[in-house]
Amino acid sequence: MDIRLFEAFRTGDIQLLYQLLAKNPLLLHTLALVSSENPLHEASIAGHVDFVKEIVRFKPDFAKEINNDGFSPMHIAFASANGYLEIVRELLKVDPRLSQLKGRDEWTPLHYAASRGRVDVVVEMVLTCPESVEDVTIQGETSLHLAVKRSQFEAIKALVELVR
């Protein structure tokens, strides 16, 4: 695989992505077949919103892929230090049920958002996919349970108001 493609993922270089796609229009489809690397994982970690928009336009299925660590691009986007709400919004446009995508220990992105007190992300996910509040982890915990367990009072308040 062309090392420049992975550089485009890490840096969010859309122009480089277009150059590589001009040479090989099936590049992203080929990548899905031969590599466990997903450009949305890399772009979500780095917070490259415009790059995420372009990748989901070409290959929306990347948004549903779980990496070797058990995380989807949605899990990664808000868990980063900056909590990239715009990336979460872009991924929810692909499929509102991405907030229900189960990863490690059957935790969904909503579980992680609630347990870390990411109220902005919790609100966005629940408004987009209300049934996500019913999802449980392998231990049988909902996002509300996890917010309570981790003393995330603002997340608890938001979840109660949204469910009500």
C-alpha positions, 0 to 999 in steps of 0.5 A: 500500500502506498505510504502517501495514503497513510500520510494523507490519513494522519495529516488530513491532506485532502489534496493528497487524497484526491491525487492518489484517487486520481491515479487509482479511483478504487484505492479506498475500496482496495484498502478495505480489502487488503488492510486493517487500517481505516482512514476514518480511525486516523482522521477521527483521532487527529480531528480532521473534520473535512477529511472525515467528510470526504472519506464518508462521501467515498466510502461510508462503510468505513464508519462502521468498522471496528479497529483491532482495539475494539473501537469505531471511528465514532468511539474515537472521535469524542474520546480524543482530548478535544472531543470532536463533536463535528466529527461525531455529527458527520458520522451520525449523518452516515447512519444515526445508529452508529451511536449504538455500534458495539465495541470492546465489552459491548460498549457503544459510543454513547456508553463512553460519552456518558461515562466521560461526561461528554454532555455535548456528544450524549445529547447529539447521539440521543437526539439522533438515535433515542433508542441508544439509551437502552443499549447495555454493556456486557455487564448489563449497564446502560449509559445512565448507569455508567454516568452514575457510576463515574459521577458524571452529574451533567451527563446524568442530568442530560440523560434524564432530561432526554429520556423524560 
